[in-house]
Amino acid sequence: MFKTQSTSKPRLKNDTLGNDALQRLYALYESSLDLGQFKMVCEDTVRFGAGKQARKDEIIVSIRLATKREVALKKTQDFILAGMGLGV
């Protein structure tokens, strides 16, 4: 399971994702993409984000193992929000 951050300070100086990425993610979640297609979108979103590669690889593996779109959404959403400093 992921650890939460101890402060609300953004983890990244220059967040490469943000509100636009969240809105896109939610719109694609509401669309008719199947689980495989949605997981690919989630993986690409994490890859595009800033941060340590080892951590991104852990998140991508957990997305690949997801059996529901909700799980892939949560993992990706938490990655984006953590980069924004919102403590998830």
N, C-alpha and C positions, 0 to 999 in steps of 0.2 A: 504494500500500500504506500501511497505517496505521503511524504511528511509535509506538514504545513509550515509556512515560513513564520519566523518569530516576530517580524516587524512588518509594518505596512509600507516600508521603503521599497520602491521598485527594484527588482533584481537586476534589471538591465538598464544601462544608461540610455541607450537608444532602442526603444521597443520597436521591433520591425512589424509587429502585428498590431492588434488593438481593436477598436470598435468596428472598423470596417471588416476585419477578419471574423469577428464574432457575428456580425450581421450576415455575412456571406455563409458562414457555417450554419446558422439557424435557418436561413432560406433553403440551403441544400438539404438540411435535415427534414424540412417540411415538404420537399419535392418528392418525386417518385423514384429517387435513386434506390437501388437495392443495397443490401448490406455490403457487398464487395465493393461497389462503386463508392459508397459513402466512406468506407474505411480507407480507400485510396485518397480521397479528398482530405481526410483527417491526417493521414500520413504526410501528404504534401504540405499541409499547413504547418505541421510540426517541423518538417525539414526546412521550410522557409524561415521559420522563426529563429531568433538569435538565442544563444545559450551554448552550454557545453555539449559537444557531440555525444558523449557517453550518456548523458541524461536524456537527450532527445532519442537516442537509440532505445533506451529503456521504455520510454513512452510509446514509441512506434511498435515495439514488441507487444506491449499490452493492448494496443489498438488492434494489432493483427490477431490476437487471441480472443478479442471480443466476439461474443455470440449474438449481441443485440446492438442495434444502431444507437440506443441510448447510452450504452457503455462507451462506445467510440466517441460520441458527442461529449460526454462528461470528461473523458481523458483529454481531449483536444481543448475543450473549453477551459479546463483547469490550467492547462499549459499557457494558454493565451492570457488568462486572468493573472496568473503568477508573474508573468512578464510585465504586466501592468502594475504590479505591486499590490494586488488586492487580496493577498494572503490566503490562497487556497492550497 
